[in-house]
Structure formats: C-alpha cells, structure tokens
Amino acid sequence: MLKFNEQQQIDSVKGALMIRPQIEKAVDEIQKEGFDGLYFIGIGGTWASGMQVEVYLRGRSSLPVYVENAAEFITTGNKRFTNKSVVIFSSVTGSTTEMVDAIKKAKEVGARVLGFIDVEDTPLAKLCDTCISYPMNEQLKFYMVANRLMYNNGEFPDYDIYNQEMEKYLPMALVEVEKKADEWAAVYAKEKYQYYKEHPDMPHYFIGAGNQWGATYSYAMCYWEEQLWIRTKSITSAEFFHGMLEIIEAETPVTVFIGEDEQRPLSERVAAFLPKVCKNYTVIDTKDYELKGIRSEYRGSVSHLVMHAVNNRVDAYMEKEFRHPMVIRRYYRQFNY
Amino acid sequence: MLKFNEQQQIDSVKGALMIRPQIEKAVDEIQKEGFDGLYFIGIGGTWASGMQVEVYLRGRSSLPVYVENAAEFITTGNKRFTNKSVVIFSSVTGSTTEMVDAIKKAKEVGARVLGFIDVEDTPLAKLCDTCISYPMNEQLKFYMVANRLMYNNGEFPDYDIYNQEMEKYLPMALVEVEKKADEWAAVYAKEKYQYYKEHPDMPHYFIGAGNQWGATYSYAMCYWEEQLWIRTKSITSAEFFHGMLEIIEAETPVTVFIGEDEQRPLSERVAAFLPKVCKNYTVIDTKDYELKGIRSEYRGSVSHLVMHAVNNRVDAYMEKEFRHPMVIRRYYRQFNY
C-alpha cells in the first residue's frame, strides 16, 4: 500500500486516546469553575474541526458550546464572549496569524484557554492556560473533549464503556478502513485524473452533512484545492437542494460523504437524487466499513474519523496520479499578502 | 434601464420600513416575556439572510441570538432549544418542506414563533404566534427585528434617529445605487457571457465577509446556480486564505463583495491580494455608492442591501446576455426527489 505505515497509524491513534487523562483533567477544571460559553475557535481546517464537534454537541448537550472563526472573532468579535468564557483550539504550527491574534484577544478579555498544539514550544502555547501537546488527531481530541463535557454534565452515562471500546478497537478499526479502501481509492484517483485531463476547469463537487460537513468542507478546500490545486465546491446535503442541484448534469463529477449521525438522511436524499440526473458521482458511505468491536450506536460518533481514513487513501493515490507533491504551495506562506 | 421600475422599488422598501410598528410590537412582546435563545431558522436563501443578521448582532448585542438551518434543526436538533426559545423566520411561499417541519418541531417544543410570510394564507402562517405579511425585503425585515432587539436591550441609543434617517433616505438611496450600477452591470454581464462561452465548466468565484457573507453565499447559489445555471463557488474572505487561494490563476474569474461592517478589512485583504495573481477579478465595493442622507456610521448596517441593489442590475443583464429566463428550473420542484 502506497505511503502507508500500519504500525505508525495504530500508534498515532492509540497515543491520542492515551492523552485522555490530560484532557479529562483540563475539562474537569473548566467545568468545576463554570463558564458562560465554550468556544471552539479555528480557521481553515481547524475551524472545520470545530464545526464537527459543535454539531456533535448541539444535538446531545445542553451546554453552551459554539464554534467561532478566528478572523471573525478578531474583527466582528462576540459580545457574549466574557471573562467567564472558555476557548478551545487546535493548531499544528502554533503560528497562524489569525489564531495568534484571536487567542491574544481571548486572553485580553480574561477567558480561559485550552490549546492543543502539535509543537510544544511556540508563542501560542505560552498564551494557553492549559496546553496539551500531541501530534495530529485533532478531530479525535475535540471529540474526547466533547465526550468528557457531556459526561460531567450527566449526558453520557456510558462514558466509561464507550472509552474502553474505543481504546480497544478504534486504532485497529481505522487501519482496517484504510486497508479496505485502498484498492478502490487507487481506481477513484485514476478516474479523477482521467476526467481532469479532459476537464481541467470543472470543479469537483463534494457534498456532506452533520459531522461529515467539516470533513467535506475541509477535504475539498484544504486537500484538493490547497494541496492538489484541483477546483472543488463543497455544499451541505441540505443546502444542495436549494440551489446547487441545478448545475448537476449527466457528467458532472460529484462525491457524497455519508456518515452515520442524525443527519444521515439528508445525505441519503442526495444519494437517491443523483442517479436521476448524473452518472459521474461517487458515494463514500462510512456504513460500508466494518469497525470491528465498535457497537452500532457509537458508530456515528466516529464517522468523521472513518471518512478521514478513507480519504488518507484517496490522497495517496491522487498525489501519485496527478504527479503533484502535496507539500508544495503556489502562494500560501510564499510571500507577504 | 432593463427591468427596472423606479417607483415600484421605492414603494417596496418604503412599505417594508412602514411595517416597523408591527415588528416593534412583536419584538417587544418577545422581550417582555423573555427568552433563553432566539433562533433565526431558514434554509437556502432564508438561512443566508439569517446568517447576515446573526453576524450583525454577534458584534453588537449580548442577547443570545443564533442561526439554525431548518434541515439540521429537524435532524440533529438543538438541545438548548426549549419552550423558552423564540424562532424567527421568513418565507416567500410558506410551503418549503424543511421550513414547515422545522416550525412544527419548534411549536411542539413549545417555542414562540414570529414569521414573516409574503403570502398571508399558508399552512405555515397558522403555526406562527405572530405572522407579519409583507412582500420581499426579507433582509431588511430581519435587520429591523435586530435593531429593535438591541434598542430594548439598551444597545442602540440612537434607534429613533437611525430609523428616521432610514425612512427618509434609504428607499431613494437604494434606487440611486441601482441607477449608478446599471451601466457597469451591463458591461459586467457581457464580459461574463463572453468568458462563459469559452469556459463553460469554469466556476465563477464569489468572495465576501461579515454581513456580505450571506449575500455572497446566496447570490452565488440562489441566483447564478439556481436561476442562471452557471457554476460558482463562494467562500468567506477569511477562509479564502486557508486553501482556496491556491486555485486562483491569472484568468480565474473572481468577484469580491466588499461591505462596510467590521469585517471589511478581511475583504480588503482579498482585494489587495488578487491583482498579484489574477487579472480577471471584479471588486464590488458598497463604499463606491453615495447613499445620500445616510451618515457614515450607519452605512455598515445597510451594506448588504446596497450589494443586493447592485446585484439586481447584474441579474437583469445576466438574464439577457445568457438568454436564460431566471424563472425556469431544471429540477427544483419539477419532480419528486
């Protein structure tokens, strides 16, 4: 399998799950002290991860949890944000300008800040009240925070069983997803390149809902646009029916991400509609992956990780088919703008 | 001027401003009774209008005001939504399935509902605690609600002066925007058609921020995609720099909507970046329009209406240049899906 290190993947997820005591300590302190609002602040991919955890909590928890875009927070601000508010964020480099400014602003107001920063030694880390350093697995870390918040709020009675199950089965289950998706992903990438050769201007349409929406949005923008320089458009499954459907024709390239949370029916509706007007669409359904050991009622809470695993395989083959090293950038951080 | 009835436009906005006593009565009742959350619920264009009013209030008011997508509300739901919550929505037809289901669900929970429905006699109207019927001007109605909410909450001391000024000057100011934009819009539409002939697959990129974001999103999706069948992608000015910038090249067609609220610097940054990598971009800046009689500090609160007026002119000429009657639909409400 191309660019795949099974043990490394297992260790990465396992290690993330092992930082649970640190997360629990930080979350318990936050809830013991109380807060008037808890804000996941991000930009680009980290904002998308914030959207994923917000929609997860929205339907399950009465806690006041919100998602804020860092650039909007430093311009428009938020009048409900006070010194009793809490910020949670994640950053790989700890150097994204908008994030640094947003966290500075939050500290000026007097809010408490919990940061997940991959690199320990950054200026951003110094601004955090609590900083947890562990590489990658941002989406998983946010969900671990969410689960603890709900547990402390009496909204997650089987928290212990859930975690035991995840710690025992999730790392291997996600690796198995990658293995199962591998052959399909190679074909998919080949087809995308063939199509692209003939239609370089045509955007690829990505559609998703619920805790797949963050994945849909950031996969289209942060992977295909930023890292592969391929045009995309992403739209939520619900909004698709209120405008975008009109530009779908027989050959329009579309990929639908279907997860297993409460918004699944919205994406199933798209998948049922598409064959009537289009024959160039792909459905990636997390339900097609076994996730051995994880009971059905927990599957929705990891759908976004399953999709991420599938897309790891797609990335590997897209990079190869398009002969486009995913690390290069045309403009991003290449000059001042 | 093509498809332009000056007096009708003036009367339309004037009439909307005249429903203020009805709006004030409804809002005063809501605030007298108190609420734990006020939710603008919408889908498609009405969701976009909700986003515009939410971002307006976010920076100005400590009131708990949120925007909800109707389809997400009926699937994921919102655990913080209670019988002490308030829903505000707008609907032209009163028959959009997701809206009917969302309002039914809100009523089941026991929430109070204020509806703006263009047509008085719809099933949706019967579900409202208060229903205000006046055609069009949805964005203006929402901002009138917002202004009254802030006034009652001690956050809008010059409410009376503001309204006097708007009632005296806004209808004519917006008509003057259309007149000033007309000649430019005719050229813009012609250029878009010329480009489209050569590049039918290429999406047109729309970028905007703050209270222009709802306008940007819905203009791209509800007008160009739905009504003109032209590919588009819309992105916020802040997010543009976190992925989408990479697919902009010299000839990529881009339009930036710049308004005059707190997020203006985010869009100015896009406008400053684009010339370095692209020569096929257009900036529509509300600052270029006089708005006679409206003082500078109020301009940001009507930027979205100014942009709407400019785009009325664009629509008229796009419809003509593309020979595409904007009323026709390929799929929407044409068959069951």
Interface residues (C-beta under 8 A of the other chain):
Chain A: I43 G44 G45 W47 V55 R58 G59 R60 S61 S62 P64 N69 A70 A71 E72 T75 T76 G77 N78 K79 R80 E98 H199 D201 M202 P203 A209 G210 S218 M221 C222 E225 E226 Q227 W229 I230 R231 T232 K233 I235 T236 S237 A238 E239 F241 H242 G243 M244 L245 E246 I247 I248 D261 E262 Q263 P265 L266 R269 A272 F273 K276 V277 R329 R330 Y331 Y332 F335 Y337
Chain B: I43 G44 G45 W47 V55 R58 G59 R60 S61 S62 P64 N69 A70 A71 E72 T75 T76 G77 N78 K79 R80 E98 H199 D201 M202 P203 A209 G210 S218 M221 C222 E225 E226 W229 I230 R231 T232 K233 I235 T236 S237 A238 E239 F241 H242 G243 M244 L245 E246 I247 I248 D261 E262 Q263 P265 L266 R269 A272 F273 K276 V277 R329 R330 Y331 Y332 F335 Y337
